[in-house]
Amino acid sequence: MWRISLYSVRHYWALFAGTFVALALGVALIGTSASALAATWAVPTSPRAGNPSVTLTDGTGTAHTLSSGDLDLGGVQSVLAMAGVVSAFVTVFVITGTCAFGIALRRRDMGLLRMVGAGGPQVRRMVLGESLAVAVPAALAGCAAVVVAAPVTVEALNGTGLSPVDLRQPPLLWPLVFAAAGGLFMAVLGTLAASRRAARVRPTEALREADLDARTMTAGRAVTGVLMLVTGAVMLALAPGAGAEAATPLALFGTMALAVAATLLGPVYLPPLLALMALPLRWADPVAGRLAAESVRTSRRRTASLVGPVLAILAVVGAFTTVLSTTGAATEADDRARTVAQLVVEPARGDSLSADDVRALRADPRVAAVSAPSALEVAVAGPDSVWKEQAAVEDPAALARTHRISVVDGSLEALRPGTVAVSREFAEWYGHRAGSTVTYGLFGGRPVKARVVAVLDGGSAVPPLLLPDGARDAAADPSRAAVLLDEEAAGSARAVAAELTARVGAERVRVVPSAQWFGEAATDQDRLNRLVLGVLTVPASLYALIAVAGTLVMSYSRRGGEIAGMRMLGVSAWQVRRMALWETLSTSTLGVLIAAGVVAMGARAYRGALTVLGGEAPLAVEWGMLSALTAACVLAGVMVSLAATGRLLRQAGVMMVASRR
Amino acid sequence: MSLLTDIQLPAVQLAAVSKSYPGAAGSVPVLREVSLGFSQRALTAVMGPSGSGKTTLLNCAAGLDRPDSGKVLLGDTDLAVCDERELTAVRRGRIGFVFQQFNLLPMLTAFENVALPLRLRRRSVKRDRVMEALREVGLADKADRRPAQLSGGQQQRVAIARTLVAEPEIVFADEPTGSLDRHSGRQIMELLRAVVDRAGRTVVMVTHDPAVAACADRVVFLSDGQVVGRLDHPTADAVARRLSMWER
């Protein structure tokens, strides 16, 4: 059957072109992510030997030693891993779709094979053989692309600052092996369902005159679709009550599950929706519009395959970007709402304010309060593990004056040695309350058993642990200070800012009103967020275009007879083109609308899980990026369908409609 | 012409075969208790008006469709109770098909289409044997062409060459000349005759055309799902007379 597979790939190259490109791109992206990941692994995580360390004993009596200064590559690693996972998901999705469509277009061939005596397993082997015949060269092409792209990617990654140290290109062998093997695996995975379907084609299908679309909704498809629908609905229903941490995966995977369900169940609900969309078309363009409306309504499989990729890509990208930017927007809104201090003081040079600077600020008569937390990392012991946690040295009372902080448990008082204040999130996660004991250790120090005197609810203004003054030596100097002015001075914050700058020295500090500072900080954060979004979504968007274009090329490869027939009946070339245009526009629009609905449900659930002081979390949508992606999908679809129609129209002159293929 | 004698065994024997298809207003009977044998080493034509059940009869006899009741005996195998695996084996080794259209896999050359049954049986493909079959149907020079590069009659002949290579016990042909001009149609009928007379196989053919039916050893007339008549050693005139009789 291997020989037949090869013949078939050569003959129906248009049906396999989409799979080839999707797979090559998938292998290239996975290989590039893997090589960048390997580069982060190659960085020694403890660059300086002899860093201060601390040994803590967890609840089970096991001692753990942690050192300070370990490089944290977790962030960049998780972004890279996520990019790889998104690529793999979309690759399998696209390949499954194109394979299923390819089989549907070749049912007669499968029937003929069965008629001549091919057994189900033989047909199955032929389909798997085809997929390997495409996958092997595609994997090689992808690997070649990795060799070129990997060094560039590592360079680019160093340029973004996502990684705390400069990465160096590791040997490519293992990333390539991994990506190629993954590509072959994905190809087989994507073809399995299609090959089962092909093996079930009955011999009598060879005698069918038309490629009938009668049974697009199979039992397996319905069951999987309903299962996905229920899974997605349950996840999104749980998300609002799950807390910000757990809501992220719930909202993301819930949205993805809904998108898969929407694709699988497409044949059920797409025809009535399309009929509805066709009403204005029939009115606006009686001939071409009517033809397009009938064509998308009757060719249910083709329509489902065209709506599928647009829907899947927009849903995945929409969900990721909306969750990321909504998180950022909610944190910022919460910060703004919690900040009472009118001024923010930053060092003019370097990274930190000195103790003198802070003292000088406090000395000004118009200043009511200054909070300048000195951040540090500590090790914390739990019941069965020891981990690093962010902490800060600051007087909770000062913090509570410059920020709106509520005391959930205990009382606001200056921290004495042997006491700590903890954030509400930390307390809830690890089960602490006022009076309970936290065991922590400063690096280079000894374990400290401290009593929790207060549990504070202050969003990002309150670090997980607030330590007493004794730890200040181990902490870095504060990176900024929040200044609360007394009532009379508050009216002229800008004037006071100028005077404070003069008083401490313009070469040492920069004093800006809080609102202005938030504006600047937000731009920085946005730039970083957009970078992460780009890493995650640009590859996925490339897929959208390939999948849309591939499906269209496939479907037009089988429409020669149809278009020749229309021409013979007197439909003008211009009308055929308009029909193609209407078809593509209506199917893409439908895909966009359904994706928007799915993403809106996910975003609504996620937003419900976020808390912002004194209001609702804002919903941030990357309109620019999403509309660019939508436009690209629609544009690619329109261009490919017009090009394909043009080709068929040129052939239609010489082609007979009759029996010959 | 081969002689029909009563001692010849039927290659395929249908016994009280009934088949109905689900329609808008309940199930529509297409075959009603048809009992019929197709003699060995003979060419039998099945005729009848549209909707009389010709194609369904052919499909049931070939094991492509399962009858609702009755038996379909190919030798001593009852095709009506075979499972899909057994039917595949039967199609692979014992039955050949020639249709009006869509006979060949479009991605394979004429040569590969003819060699396909051998490959499916995992036999070694002997080039000479395949070329010999193509030569017999007059297409040795077109072995490397794909179906799209062949005329309808040439495609039909490739399908016949395929049955010559596969050496099935019985060949089923559904309107084999239906979409061909008169000259190509005659070529096809000569080849099908040769399959019976020279290769000693059994051919069962559905047709509309009395002139084509006249090439058969026996014509079976079907009307409304029942066998309504037989004609041995037919002539085109005799066939046309019978048909006009039933059509009145």
Interface residues (C-beta under 8 A of the other chain):
Chain A: M1 R3 I4 Y7 S8 R10 H11 Y12 R108 D109 L112 L113 R114 M115 V116 G117 A118 G119 G120 Q122 R202 P203 T204 A206 L207 A658 S659 R660 R661
Chain B: N59 L64 D65 E84 R85 T88 A89 R91 R92 G93 F97 F99 Q101 F102 N103 L104 L105 P106 M107 L108 E112 L116 P117 R119 L120 R121 R146 P147 A148 S151 G152 R162 A166 D174 S179
